[in-house]
Each structure stands twice: as C-alpha cells, then as structure tokens.
C-alpha cells in the first residue's frame, strides 16, 4: 500500500507543479503536462495490481542459474591461483 501511495503521489505532485507553474507563468490554468501527469496518477492508482504483476516475473527470475555458474567458475579460477606452486623434486 505504501508503494501504491508513493507511486501515485509522485505524478500528482508533478501535475500540481505543472498546473501551478503554468498558472503563474502564462496565466493559463490548463496545461497539457499537468493533464498527462493526472492521467498517469489515475492509471497508477486504479491499475496498481497490473503494474505489480508486470514486475513480478523480473523479481522471481533474479536468481538466474547461469549467473551462479559463472560466479562458481570465477571463484574456481581465483582459488587455483592462490595455491602454492608445486615443487619439483630434482632427480640428481
């Protein structure tokens, strides 16, 4: 719920700023940017579940096995370098 409020409050604040700035600057109250931000805030509020579902697959797939395999290979490369070199016995 907090995420929904924050995600809706940001476009609302931007819409308020667009309306306020245009009303003070040129004297017109209707601003296309303000209207766009108001529509974005409305879509965010009423379609919040669809937005959450759109981002859910990215969250579920954040632990990709390929990344784990590459990390294991890189870790193996470093562990081999840190071993002391083998000493060869002289046959003399």
C-alpha positions in Angstrom: 0.0 0.0 0.0 2.9 2.3 0.7 4.4 1.7 -2.7 1.0 2.5 -4.3 0.7 5.7 -2.4 4.3 6.8 -3.3 3.9 5.8 -6.9 0.7 7.8 -7.2 1.9 10.8 -5.2 4.8 11.5 -7.5 2.7 12.1 -10.6 0.2 14.0 -8.6 2.9 16.3 -7.3 4.3 16.7 -10.8 0.8 17.5 -12.1 0.3 20.1 -9.3 3.6 21.7 -10.2 2.8 21.8 -13.9 -0.6 23.5 -13.3 0.8 25.9 -10.7 3.8 26.9 -12.8 1.7 27.4 -15.9 -0.9 29.4 -14.0 1.7 31.7 -12.6 3.9 31.9 -15.7 1.5 32.5 -18.6 -1.8 32.8 -16.8 -3.4 29.7 -18.2 -4.7 27.0 -15.8 -4.9 24.2 -18.3 -1.6 22.6 -19.1 -1.1 19.5 -21.2 1.7 18.2 -19.0 -0.5 18.6 -15.9 -3.2 16.7 -17.6 -0.8 13.9 -18.6 0.5 13.6 -15.1 -3.0 13.5 -13.7 -3.9 10.7 -16.1 -0.7 8.9 -15.1 -1.6 9.2 -11.5 -5.1 7.8 -12.1 -3.7 4.8 -14.1 -1.2 4.1 -11.4 -3.9 4.2 -8.7 -6.5 2.1 -10.5 -4.2 -0.4 -12.3 -1.7 -1.0 -9.4 -2.2 -4.8 -9.4 -1.4 -5.0 -13.1 1.7 -2.9 -12.6 2.8 -5.2 -9.7 2.1 -8.3 -11.8 4.2 -6.9 -14.6 7.2 -6.5 -12.3 6.8 -9.8 -10.5 8.5 -12.1 -13.2 11.6 -9.9 -13.0 11.7 -10.4 -9.2 11.1 -14.2 -9.4 13.9 -14.6 -12.0 16.5 -12.6 -10.3 18.4 -15.7 -9.2 19.4 -17.0 -12.6 21.4 -20.3 -12.6 23.7 -19.0 -15.3 25.0 -16.2 -13.0 25.6 -18.8 -10.3 27.5 -21.0 -12.6 29.7 -18.1 -13.9 30.3 -17.0 -10.3 31.4 -20.5 -9.4 33.8 -20.6 -12.3 35.3 -17.3 -11.5 35.7 -18.3 -7.8 37.4 -21.5 -9.0 39.9 -19.5 -11.0 40.9 -17.4 -8.0 41.2 -20.4 -5.7 43.6 -22.1 -8.1 45.8 -19.1 -8.3 46.2 -18.9 -4.5 47.5 -22.4 -4.1 51.3 -22.6 -3.6 53.1 -23.8 -6.7 54.2 -27.4 -6.7 57.9 -28.0 -6.2 59.5 -30.5 -8.5 61.9 -32.8 -6.9 65.3 -32.9 -8.6 66.5 -36.3 -9.8 70.2 -35.5 -9.2 
